[in-house]
Amino acid sequence: MKLDQIQKIAVVGAGTMGQGITQVSAMAGYQVLLYDIKPEMLDKAKAQITRQLDKGIERGKVTEA
């Protein structure tokens, strides 16, 4: 399988590294599925990724798109 054929990425673990991988992959245009055995970790990851993206928008480093 070639890299240009990859459309979906699954990340296991919603800790710091999982959050980062999820964010970078989504920003690169991939559909990302984030999994963790603790549902509360998924909520924390979503909130953290949202904060990071909001900071990037404020600083002009990321667009809302």
PQR file with spaces between the fields and no chain letter, atoms N, CA, C, O and H, PARSE charges and radii, in Angstrom:
ATOM       1  N    MET     1       0.843   -1.177    0.000 -0.4000 1.5000
ATOM       2  CA   MET     1       0.000    0.000    0.000 -0.0000 2.0000
ATOM       3  C    MET     1       0.889    1.242    0.000  0.5500 1.7000
ATOM       4  O    MET     1       1.834    1.341    0.783 -0.5500 1.4000
ATOM       5  N    LYS     2       0.581    2.167   -0.868 -0.4000 1.5000
ATOM       6  CA   LYS     2       1.329    3.409   -0.952 -0.0000 2.0000
ATOM       7  C    LYS     2       0.738    4.433    0.012  0.5500 1.7000
ATOM       8  O    LYS     2      -0.445    4.368    0.347 -0.5500 1.4000
ATOM       9  H    LYS     2      -0.186    2.086   -1.504  0.4000 1.0000
ATOM      10  N    LEU     3       1.566    5.378    0.457 -0.4000 1.5000
ATOM      11  CA   LEU     3       1.106    6.394    1.388 -0.0000 2.0000
ATOM      12  C    LEU     3      -0.041    7.219    0.830  0.5500 1.7000
ATOM      13  O    LEU     3      -0.905    7.655    1.591 -0.5500 1.4000
ATOM      14  H    LEU     3       2.526    5.431    0.185  0.4000 1.0000
ATOM      15  N    ASP     4      -0.073    7.442   -0.472 -0.4000 1.5000
ATOM      16  CA   ASP     4      -1.157    8.242   -1.038 -0.0000 2.0000
ATOM      17  C    ASP     4      -2.486    7.489   -1.054  0.5500 1.7000
ATOM      18  O    ASP     4      -3.524    8.073   -1.367 -0.5500 1.4000
ATOM      19  H    ASP     4       0.629    7.088   -1.090  0.4000 1.0000
ATOM      20  N    GLN     5      -2.463    6.203   -0.721 -0.4000 1.5000
ATOM      21  CA   GLN     5      -3.692    5.414   -0.646 -0.0000 2.0000
ATOM      22  C    GLN     5      -4.287    5.414    0.753  0.5500 1.7000
ATOM      23  O    GLN     5      -5.441    5.023    0.933 -0.5500 1.4000
ATOM      24  H    GLN     5      -1.621    5.729   -0.466  0.4000 1.0000
ATOM      25  N    ILE     6      -3.519    5.844    1.743 -0.4000 1.5000
ATOM      26  CA   ILE     6      -4.003    5.854    3.120 -0.0000 2.0000
ATOM      27  C    ILE     6      -4.998    6.987    3.285  0.5500 1.7000
ATOM      28  O    ILE     6      -4.711    8.130    2.928 -0.5500 1.4000
ATOM      29  H    ILE     6      -2.582    6.161    1.597  0.4000 1.0000
ATOM      30  N    GLN     7      -6.170    6.670    3.828 -0.4000 1.5000
ATOM      31  CA   GLN     7      -7.203    7.670    4.032 -0.0000 2.0000
ATOM      32  C    GLN     7      -7.620    7.783    5.494  0.5500 1.7000
ATOM      33  O    GLN     7      -8.058    8.842    5.944 -0.5500 1.4000
ATOM      34  H    GLN     7      -6.402    5.742    4.118  0.4000 1.0000
ATOM      35  N    LYS     8      -7.479    6.689    6.226 -0.4000 1.5000
ATOM      36  CA   LYS     8      -7.896    6.653    7.624 -0.0000 2.0000
ATOM      37  C    LYS     8      -6.726    6.226    8.500  0.5500 1.7000
ATOM      38  O    LYS     8      -5.916    5.382    8.118 -0.5500 1.4000
ATOM      39  H    LYS     8      -7.123    5.829    5.861  0.4000 1.0000
ATOM      40  N    ILE     9      -6.658    6.828    9.681 -0.4000 1.5000
ATOM      41  CA   ILE     9      -5.621    6.481   10.650 -0.0000 2.0000
ATOM      42  C    ILE     9      -6.306    6.199   11.976  0.5500 1.7000
ATOM      43  O    ILE     9      -7.188    6.950   12.390 -0.5500 1.4000
ATOM      44  H    ILE     9      -7.317    7.514    9.991  0.4000 1.0000
ATOM      45  N    ALA    10      -5.915    5.137   12.639 -0.4000 1.5000
ATOM      46  CA   ALA    10      -6.412    4.832   13.980 -0.0000 2.0000
ATOM      47  C    ALA    10      -5.280    5.065   14.964  0.5500 1.7000
ATOM      48  O    ALA    10      -4.159    4.595   14.766 -0.5500 1.4000
ATOM      49  H    ALA    10      -5.198    4.527   12.304  0.4000 1.0000
ATOM      50  N    VAL    11      -5.585    5.793   16.025 -0.4000 1.5000
ATOM      51  CA   VAL    11      -4.615    6.066   17.073 -0.0000 2.0000
ATOM      52  C    VAL    11      -5.139    5.414   18.344  0.5500 1.7000
ATOM      53  O    VAL    11      -6.276    5.652   18.751 -0.5500 1.4000
ATOM      54  H    VAL    11      -6.495    6.175   16.186  0.4000 1.0000
ATOM      55  N    VAL    12      -4.309    4.594   18.963 -0.4000 1.5000
ATOM      56  CA   VAL    12      -4.701    3.902   20.185 -0.0000 2.0000
ATOM      57  C    VAL    12      -3.996    4.563   21.354  0.5500 1.7000
ATOM      58  O    VAL    12      -2.769    4.542   21.456 -0.5500 1.4000
ATOM      59  H    VAL    12      -3.385    4.401   18.632  0.4000 1.0000
ATOM      60  N    GLY    13      -4.789    5.146   22.228 -0.4000 1.5000
ATOM      61  CA   GLY    13      -4.261    5.837   23.398 -0.0000 2.0000
ATOM      62  C    GLY    13      -4.427    7.341   23.238  0.5500 1.7000
ATOM      63  O    GLY    13      -3.861    7.936   22.321 -0.5500 1.4000
ATOM      64  H    GLY    13      -5.785    5.163   22.146  0.4000 1.0000
ATOM      65  N    ALA    14      -5.200    7.959   24.128 -0.4000 1.5000
ATOM      66  CA   ALA    14      -5.523    9.374   24.018 -0.0000 2.0000
ATOM      67  C    ALA    14      -4.678   10.236   24.955  0.5500 1.7000
ATOM      68  O    ALA    14      -5.098   11.320   25.360 -0.5500 1.4000
ATOM      69  H    ALA    14      -5.659    7.476   24.873  0.4000 1.0000
ATOM      70  N    GLY    15      -3.494    9.748   25.293 -0.4000 1.5000
ATOM      71  CA   GLY    15      -2.584   10.542   26.118 -0.0000 2.0000
ATOM      72  C    GLY    15      -1.925   11.629   25.286  0.5500 1.7000
ATOM      73  O    GLY    15      -2.388   11.951   24.192 -0.5500 1.4000
ATOM      74  H    GLY    15      -3.153    8.867   24.964  0.4000 1.0000
ATOM      75  N    THR    16      -0.857   12.186   25.803 -0.4000 1.5000
ATOM      76  CA   THR    16      -0.174   13.294   25.143 -0.0000 2.0000
ATOM      77  C    THR    16       0.257   12.948   23.721  0.5500 1.7000
ATOM      78  O    THR    16      -0.003   13.713   22.793 -0.5500 1.4000
ATOM      79  H    THR    16      -0.481   11.925   26.692  0.4000 1.0000
ATOM      80  N    MET    17       0.903   11.822   23.546 -0.4000 1.5000
ATOM      81  CA   MET    17       1.358   11.434   22.207 -0.0000 2.0000
ATOM      82  C    MET    17       0.186   11.134   21.285  0.5500 1.7000
ATOM      83  O    MET    17       0.197   11.527   20.119 -0.5500 1.4000
ATOM      84  H    MET    17       1.114   11.201   24.300  0.4000 1.0000
ATOM      85  N    GLY    18      -0.817   10.445   21.792 -0.4000 1.5000
ATOM      86  CA   GLY    18      -1.985   10.135   20.988 -0.0000 2.0000
ATOM      87  C    GLY    18      -2.710   11.384   20.527  0.5500 1.7000
ATOM      88  O    GLY    18      -3.188   11.455   19.395 -0.5500 1.4000
ATOM      89  H    GLY    18      -0.826   10.125   22.740  0.4000 1.0000
ATOM      90  N    GLN    19      -2.788   12.374   21.413 -0.4000 1.5000
ATOM      91  CA   GLN    19      -3.414   13.648   21.056 -0.0000 2.0000
ATOM      92  C    GLN    19      -2.642   14.330   19.941  0.5500 1.7000
ATOM      93  O    GLN    19      -3.227   14.822   18.975 -0.5500 1.4000
ATOM      94  H    GLN    19      -2.400   12.316   22.333  0.4000 1.0000
ATOM      95  N    GLY    20      -1.329   14.355   20.082 -0.4000 1.5000
ATOM      96  CA   GLY    20      -0.493   15.006   19.078 -0.0000 2.0000
ATOM      97  C    GLY    20      -0.580   14.325   17.725  0.5500 1.7000
ATOM      98  O    GLY    20      -0.709   14.988   16.696 -0.5500 1.4000
ATOM      99  H    GLY    20      -0.854   13.956   20.866  0.4000 1.0000
ATOM     100  N    ILE    21      -0.509   13.014   17.726 -0.4000 1.5000
ATOM     101  CA   ILE    21      -0.598   12.255   16.479 -0.0000 2.0000
ATOM     102  C    ILE    21      -1.962   12.468   15.834  0.5500 1.7000
ATOM     103  O    ILE    21      -2.064   12.623   14.617 -0.5500 1.4000
ATOM     104  H    ILE    21      -0.403   12.475   18.562  0.4000 1.0000
ATOM     105  N    THR    22      -2.998   12.475   16.644 -0.4000 1.5000
ATOM     106  CA   THR    22      -4.349   12.688   16.139 -0.0000 2.0000
ATOM     107  C    THR    22      -4.481   14.062   15.498  0.5500 1.7000
ATOM     108  O    THR    22      -5.015   14.190   14.396 -0.5500 1.4000
ATOM     109  H    THR    22      -2.916   12.349   17.633  0.4000 1.0000
ATOM     110  N    GLN    23      -3.994   15.088   16.186 -0.4000 1.5000
ATOM     111  CA   GLN    23      -4.107   16.447   15.670 -0.0000 2.0000
ATOM     112  C    GLN    23      -3.334   16.630   14.372  0.5500 1.7000
ATOM     113  O    GLN    23      -3.870   17.163   13.401 -0.5500 1.4000
ATOM     114  H    GLN    23      -3.560   14.985   17.081  0.4000 1.0000
ATOM     115  N    VAL    24      -2.095   16.198   14.346 -0.4000 1.5000
ATOM     116  CA   VAL    24      -1.258   16.360   13.151 -0.0000 2.0000
ATOM     117  C    VAL    24      -1.839   15.582   11.976  0.5500 1.7000
ATOM     118  O    VAL    24      -1.852   16.074   10.848 -0.5500 1.4000
ATOM     119  H    VAL    24      -1.659   15.765   15.135  0.4000 1.0000
ATOM     120  N    SER    25      -2.311   14.389   12.233 -0.4000 1.5000
ATOM     121  CA   SER    25      -2.880   13.571   11.163 -0.0000 2.0000
ATOM     122  C    SER    25      -4.153   14.196   10.600  0.5500 1.7000
ATOM     123  O    SER    25      -4.353   14.219    9.386 -0.5500 1.4000
ATOM     124  H    SER    25      -2.301   13.989   13.150  0.4000 1.0000
ATOM     125  N    ALA    26      -5.011   14.701   11.482 -0.4000 1.5000
ATOM     126  CA   ALA    26      -6.246   15.342   11.031 -0.0000 2.0000
ATOM     127  C    ALA    26      -5.934   16.604   10.232  0.5500 1.7000
ATOM     128  O    ALA    26      -6.580   16.878    9.221 -0.5500 1.4000
ATOM     129  H    ALA    26      -4.848   14.682   12.469  0.4000 1.0000
ATOM     130  N    MET    27      -4.950   17.366   10.683 -0.4000 1.5000
ATOM     131  CA   MET    27      -4.573   18.583    9.968 -0.0000 2.0000
ATOM     132  C    MET    27      -3.973   18.267    8.600  0.5500 1.7000
ATOM     133  O    MET    27      -4.009   19.095    7.690 -0.5500 1.4000
ATOM     134  H    MET    27      -4.426   17.144   11.505  0.4000 1.0000
ATOM     135  N    ALA    28      -3.428   17.075    8.467 -0.4000 1.5000
ATOM     136  CA   ALA    28      -2.863   16.654    7.184 -0.0000 2.0000
ATOM     137  C    ALA    28      -3.939   16.118    6.236  0.5500 1.7000
ATOM     138  O    ALA    28      -3.646   15.765    5.093 -0.5500 1.4000
ATOM     139  H    ALA    28      -3.399   16.403    9.206  0.4000 1.0000
ATOM     140  N    GLY    29      -5.191   16.059    6.720 -0.4000 1.5000
ATOM     141  CA   GLY    29      -6.282   15.658    5.853 -0.0000 2.0000
ATOM     142  C    GLY    29      -6.761   14.225    6.000  0.5500 1.7000
ATOM     143  O    GLY    29      -7.629   13.781    5.248 -0.5500 1.4000
ATOM     144  H    GLY    29      -5.429   16.345    7.648  0.4000 1.0000
ATOM     145  N    TYR    30      -6.210   13.504    6.952 -0.4000 1.5000
ATOM     146  CA   TYR    30      -6.638   12.124    7.159 -0.0000 2.0000
ATOM     147  C    TYR    30      -7.869   12.070    8.065  0.5500 1.7000
ATOM     148  O    TYR    30      -8.064   12.936    8.918 -0.5500 1.4000
ATOM     149  H    TYR    30      -5.505   13.865    7.562  0.4000 1.0000
ATOM     150  N    GLN    31      -8.686   11.050    7.866 -0.4000 1.5000
ATOM     151  CA   GLN    31      -9.766   10.765    8.810 -0.0000 2.0000
ATOM     152  C    GLN    31      -9.107   10.001    9.949  0.5500 1.7000
ATOM     153  O    GLN    31      -8.436    8.996    9.716 -0.5500 1.4000
ATOM     154  H    GLN    31      -8.527   10.347    7.173  0.4000 1.0000
ATOM     155  N    VAL    32      -9.294   10.472   11.182 -0.4000 1.5000
ATOM     156  CA   VAL    32      -8.599    9.875   12.317 -0.0000 2.0000
ATOM     157  C    VAL    32      -9.599    9.337   13.327  0.5500 1.7000
ATOM     158  O    VAL    32     -10.563   10.012   13.688 -0.5500 1.4000
ATOM     159  H    VAL    32      -9.839   11.289   11.371  0.4000 1.0000
ATOM     160  N    LEU    33      -9.356    8.124   13.773 -0.4000 1.5000
ATOM     161  CA   LEU    33     -10.158    7.503   14.818 -0.0000 2.0000
ATOM     162  C    LEU    33      -9.264    7.375   16.045  0.5500 1.7000
ATOM     163  O    LEU    33      -8.209    6.745   15.980 -0.5500 1.4000
ATOM     164  H    LEU    33      -8.573    7.576   13.479  0.4000 1.0000
ATOM     165  N    LEU    34      -9.674    7.962   17.156 -0.4000 1.5000
ATOM     166  CA   LEU    34      -8.899    7.926   18.394 -0.0000 2.0000
ATOM     167  C    LEU    34      -9.589    6.990   19.374  0.5500 1.7000
ATOM     168  O    LEU    34     -10.783    7.134   19.638 -0.5500 1.4000
ATOM     169  H    LEU    34     -10.532    8.473   17.209  0.4000 1.0000
ATOM     170  N    TYR    35      -8.850    6.040   19.908 -0.4000 1.5000
ATOM     171  CA   TYR    35      -9.382    5.047   20.838 -0.0000 2.0000
ATOM     172  C    TYR    35      -8.647    5.116   22.165  0.5500 1.7000
ATOM     173  O    TYR    35      -7.446    5.384   22.204 -0.5500 1.4000
ATOM     174  H    TYR    35      -7.880    5.923   19.693  0.4000 1.0000
ATOM     175  N    ASP    36      -9.366    4.874   23.246 -0.4000 1.5000
ATOM     176  CA   ASP    36      -8.768    4.736   24.564 -0.0000 2.0000
ATOM     177  C    ASP    36      -9.716    3.896   25.404  0.5500 1.7000
ATOM     178  O    ASP    36     -10.929    3.924   25.197 -0.5500 1.4000
ATOM     179  H    ASP    36     -10.342    4.656   23.214  0.4000 1.0000
ATOM     180  N    ILE    37      -9.163    3.152   26.346 -0.4000 1.5000
ATOM     181  CA   ILE    37     -10.013    2.302   27.183 -0.0000 2.0000
ATOM     182  C    ILE    37     -10.794    3.118   28.211  0.5500 1.7000
ATOM     183  O    ILE    37     -11.775    2.636   28.778 -0.5500 1.4000
ATOM     184  H    ILE    37      -8.178    3.129   26.513  0.4000 1.0000
ATOM     185  N    LYS    38     -10.352    4.361   28.448 -0.4000 1.5000
ATOM     186  CA   LYS    38     -11.043    5.233   29.391 -0.0000 2.0000
ATOM     187  C    LYS    38     -11.771    6.331   28.618  0.5500 1.7000
ATOM     188  O    LYS    38     -11.131    7.198   28.022 -0.5500 1.4000
ATOM     189  H    LYS    38      -9.555    4.752   27.987  0.4000 1.0000
ATOM     190  N    PRO    39     -13.096    6.301   28.623 -0.5600 1.5000
ATOM     191  CA   PRO    39     -13.858    7.313   27.881  0.2800 2.0000
ATOM     192  C    PRO    39     -13.516    8.747   28.282  0.5500 1.7000
ATOM     193  O    PRO    39     -13.544    9.648   27.444 -0.5500 1.4000
ATOM     194  N    GLU    40     -13.194    8.963   29.558 -0.4000 1.5000
ATOM     195  CA   GLU    40     -12.867   10.319   29.999 -0.0000 2.0000
ATOM     196  C    GLU    40     -11.586   10.841   29.341  0.5500 1.7000
ATOM     197  O    GLU    40     -11.418   12.051   29.195 -0.5500 1.4000
ATOM     198  H    GLU    40     -13.172    8.230   30.238  0.4000 1.0000
ATOM     199  N    MET    41     -10.698    9.952   28.951 -0.4000 1.5000
ATOM     200  CA   MET    41      -9.472   10.366   28.256 -0.0000 2.0000
ATOM     201  C    MET    41      -9.803   10.913   26.864  0.5500 1.7000
ATOM     202  O    MET    41      -9.139   11.829   26.379 -0.5500 1.4000
ATOM     203  H    MET    41     -10.834    8.969   29.070  0.4000 1.0000
ATOM     204  N    LEU    42     -10.814   10.358   26.238 -0.4000 1.5000
ATOM     205  CA   LEU    42     -11.229   10.860   24.925 -0.0000 2.0000
ATOM     206  C    LEU    42     -11.796   12.274   25.046  0.5500 1.7000
ATOM     207  O    LEU    42     -11.551   13.122   24.188 -0.5500 1.4000
ATOM     208  H    LEU    42     -11.353    9.614   26.632  0.4000 1.0000
ATOM     209  N    ASP    43     -12.553   12.521   26.114 -0.4000 1.5000
ATOM     210  CA   ASP    43     -13.091   13.865   26.349 -0.0000 2.0000
ATOM     211  C    ASP    43     -11.961   14.861   26.592  0.5500 1.7000
ATOM     212  O    ASP    43     -11.983   15.973   26.066 -0.5500 1.4000
ATOM     213  H    ASP    43     -12.751   11.832   26.811  0.4000 1.0000
ATOM     214  N    LYS    44     -10.976   14.457   27.389 -0.4000 1.5000
ATOM     215  CA   LYS    44      -9.828   15.330   27.666 -0.0000 2.0000
ATOM     216  C    LYS    44      -9.027   15.591   26.394  0.5500 1.7000
ATOM     217  O    LYS    44      -8.583   16.713   26.154 -0.5500 1.4000
ATOM     218  H    LYS    44     -10.958   13.554   27.817  0.4000 1.0000
ATOM     219  N    ALA    45      -8.845   14.558   25.585 -0.4000 1.5000
ATOM     220  CA   ALA    45      -8.088   14.704   24.341 -0.0000 2.0000
ATOM     221  C    ALA    45      -8.796   15.674   23.398  0.5500 1.7000
ATOM     222  O    ALA    45      -8.156   16.539   22.800 -0.5500 1.4000
ATOM     223  H    ALA    45      -9.206   13.645   25.780  0.4000 1.0000
ATOM     224  N    LYS    46     -10.096   15.534   23.267 -0.4000 1.5000
ATOM     225  CA   LYS    46     -10.856   16.434   22.389 -0.0000 2.0000
ATOM     226  C    LYS    46     -10.725   17.877   22.865  0.5500 1.7000
ATOM     227  O    LYS    46     -10.524   18.784   22.058 -0.5500 1.4000
ATOM     228  H    LYS    46     -10.616   14.832   23.753  0.4000 1.0000
ATOM     229  N    ALA    47     -10.838   18.090   24.173 -0.4000 1.5000
ATOM     230  CA   ALA    47     -10.726   19.443   24.725 -0.0000 2.0000
ATOM     231  C    ALA    47      -9.322   20.011   24.494  0.5500 1.7000
ATOM     232  O    ALA    47      -9.180   21.181   24.140 -0.5500 1.4000
ATOM     233  H    ALA    47     -11.001   17.353   24.829  0.4000 1.0000
ATOM     234  N    GLN    48      -8.296   19.200   24.690 -0.4000 1.5000
ATOM     235  CA   GLN    48      -6.914   19.655   24.513 -0.0000 2.0000
ATOM     236  C    GLN    48      -6.625   19.979   23.046  0.5500 1.7000
ATOM     237  O    GLN    48      -6.012   21.003   22.745 -0.5500 1.4000
ATOM     238  H    GLN    48      -8.411   18.249   24.978  0.4000 1.0000
ATOM     239  N    ILE    49      -7.058   19.126   22.153 -0.4000 1.5000
ATOM     240  CA   ILE    49      -6.841   19.367   20.719 -0.0000 2.0000
ATOM     241  C    ILE    49      -7.565   20.646   20.299  0.5500 1.7000
ATOM     242  O    ILE    49      -7.027   21.445   19.533 -0.5500 1.4000
ATOM     243  H    ILE    49      -7.556   18.295   22.398  0.4000 1.0000
ATOM     244  N    THR    50      -8.774   20.834   20.798 -0.4000 1.5000
ATOM     245  CA   THR    50      -9.524   22.053   20.489 -0.0000 2.0000
ATOM     246  C    THR    50      -8.780   23.287   20.985  0.5500 1.7000
ATOM     247  O    THR    50      -8.684   24.286   20.273 -0.5500 1.4000
ATOM     248  H    THR    50      -9.211   20.185   21.421  0.4000 1.0000
ATOM     249  N    ARG    51      -8.249   23.217   22.218 -0.4000 1.5000
ATOM     250  CA   ARG    51      -7.479   24.355   22.761 -0.0000 2.0000
ATOM     251  C    ARG    51      -6.261   24.652   21.901  0.5500 1.7000
ATOM     252  O    ARG    51      -5.965   25.812   21.612 -0.5500 1.4000
ATOM     253  H    ARG    51      -8.327   22.406   22.796  0.4000 1.0000
ATOM     254  N    GLN    52      -5.554   23.600   21.492 -0.4000 1.5000
ATOM     255  CA   GLN    52      -4.352   23.790   20.677 -0.0000 2.0000
ATOM     256  C    GLN    52      -4.702   24.429   19.338  0.5500 1.7000
ATOM     257  O    GLN    52      -4.001   25.330   18.878 -0.5500 1.4000
ATOM     258  H    GLN    52      -5.794   22.659   21.727  0.4000 1.0000
ATOM     259  N    LEU    53      -5.772   23.972   18.719 -0.4000 1.5000
ATOM     260  CA   LEU    53      -6.177   24.545   17.438 -0.0000 2.0000
ATOM     261  C    LEU    53      -6.621   25.997   17.602  0.5500 1.7000
ATOM     262  O    LEU    53      -6.305   26.840   16.762 -0.5500 1.4000
ATOM     263  H    LEU    53      -6.341   23.241   19.093  0.4000 1.0000
ATOM     264  N    ASP    54      -7.353   26.294   18.680 -0.4000 1.5000
ATOM     265  CA   ASP    54      -7.783   27.667   18.937 -0.0000 2.0000
ATOM     266  C    ASP    54      -6.574   28.595   19.123  0.5500 1.7000
ATOM     267  O    ASP    54      -6.569   29.721   18.624 -0.5500 1.4000
ATOM     268  H    ASP    54      -7.610   25.609   19.363  0.4000 1.0000
ATOM     269  N    LYS    55      -5.560   28.122   19.836 -0.4000 1.5000
ATOM     270  CA   LYS    55      -4.333   28.914   20.007 -0.0000 2.0000
ATOM     271  C    LYS    55      -3.655   29.158   18.664  0.5500 1.7000
ATOM     272  O    LYS    55      -3.184   30.261   18.385 -0.5500 1.4000
ATOM     273  H    LYS    55      -5.564   27.207   20.241  0.4000 1.0000
ATOM     274  N    GLY    56      -3.613   28.132   17.846 -0.4000 1.5000
ATOM     275  CA   GLY    56      -2.998   28.268   16.525 -0.0000 2.0000
ATOM     276  C    GLY    56      -3.740   29.270   15.665  0.5500 1.7000
ATOM     277  O    GLY    56      -3.118   30.032   14.924 -0.5500 1.4000
ATOM     278  H    GLY    56      -3.996   27.236   18.072  0.4000 1.0000
ATOM     279  N    ILE    57      -5.064   29.278   15.753 -0.4000 1.5000
ATOM     280  CA   ILE    57      -5.870   30.237   14.986 -0.0000 2.0000
ATOM     281  C    ILE    57      -5.608   31.648   15.479  0.5500 1.7000
ATOM     282  O    ILE    57      -5.432   32.570   14.683 -0.5500 1.4000
ATOM     283  H    ILE    57      -5.569   28.659   16.354  0.4000 1.0000
ATOM     284  N    GLU    58      -5.582   31.817   16.814 -0.4000 1.5000
ATOM     285  CA   GLU    58      -5.319   33.136   17.410 -0.0000 2.0000
ATOM     286  C    GLU    58      -3.962   33.689   16.960  0.5500 1.7000
ATOM     287  O    GLU    58      -3.824   34.884   16.696 -0.5500 1.4000
ATOM     288  H    GLU    58      -5.724   31.068   17.461  0.4000 1.0000
ATOM     289  N    ARG    59      -2.982   32.818   16.878 -0.4000 1.5000
ATOM     290  CA   ARG    59      -1.628   33.247   16.505 -0.0000 2.0000
ATOM     291  C    ARG    59      -1.411   33.340   15.000  0.5500 1.7000
ATOM     292  O    ARG    59      -0.344   33.746   14.540 -0.5500 1.4000
ATOM     293  H    ARG    59      -3.094   31.848   17.092  0.4000 1.0000
ATOM     294  N    GLY    60      -2.433   32.959   14.240 -0.4000 1.5000
ATOM     295  CA   GLY    60      -2.324   33.026   12.785 -0.0000 2.0000
ATOM     296  C    GLY    60      -1.505   31.915   12.161  0.5500 1.7000
ATOM     297  O    GLY    60      -1.098   32.019   11.004 -0.5500 1.4000
ATOM     298  H    GLY    60      -3.300   32.629   14.613  0.4000 1.0000
ATOM     299  N    LYS    61      -1.257   30.850   12.916 -0.4000 1.5000
ATOM     300  CA   LYS    61      -0.458   29.734   12.401 -0.0000 2.0000
ATOM     301  C    LYS    61      -1.320   28.652   11.751  0.5500 1.7000
ATOM     302  O    LYS    61      -0.831   27.813   10.995 -0.5500 1.4000
ATOM     303  H    LYS    61      -1.588   30.766   13.856  0.4000 1.0000
ATOM     304  N    VAL    62      -2.621   28.694   12.068 -0.4000 1.5000
ATOM     305  CA   VAL    62      -3.562   27.704   11.571 -0.0000 2.0000
ATOM     306  C    VAL    62      -4.827   28.451   11.134  0.5500 1.7000
ATOM     307  O    VAL    62      -5.229   29.426   11.769 -0.5500 1.4000
ATOM     308  H    VAL    62      -3.019   29.376   12.682  0.4000 1.0000
ATOM     309  N    THR    63      -5.442   27.993   10.061 -0.4000 1.5000
ATOM     310  CA   THR    63      -6.715   28.582    9.657 -0.0000 2.0000
ATOM     311  C    THR    63      -7.857   27.736   10.222  0.5500 1.7000
ATOM     312  O    THR    63      -7.655   26.585   10.609 -0.5500 1.4000
ATOM     313  H    THR    63      -5.116   27.200    9.546  0.4000 1.0000
ATOM     314  N    GLU    64      -9.028   28.304   10.264 -0.4000 1.5000
ATOM     315  CA   GLU    64     -10.179   27.550   10.780 -0.0000 2.0000
ATOM     316  C    GLU    64     -10.518   26.371    9.878  0.5500 1.7000
ATOM     317  O    GLU    64     -11.062   25.369   10.341 -0.5500 1.4000
ATOM     318  H    GLU    64      -9.192   29.239    9.949  0.4000 1.0000
ATOM     319  N    ALA    65     -10.205   26.485    8.620 -0.4000 1.5000
ATOM     320  CA   ALA    65     -10.480   25.382    7.674 -0.0000 2.0000
ATOM     321  C    ALA    65      -9.672   24.167    8.063  0.5500 1.7000
ATOM     322  O    ALA    65      -9.755   23.132    7.401 -0.5500 1.4000
ATOM     323  H    ALA    65      -9.763   27.299    8.244  0.4000 1.0000
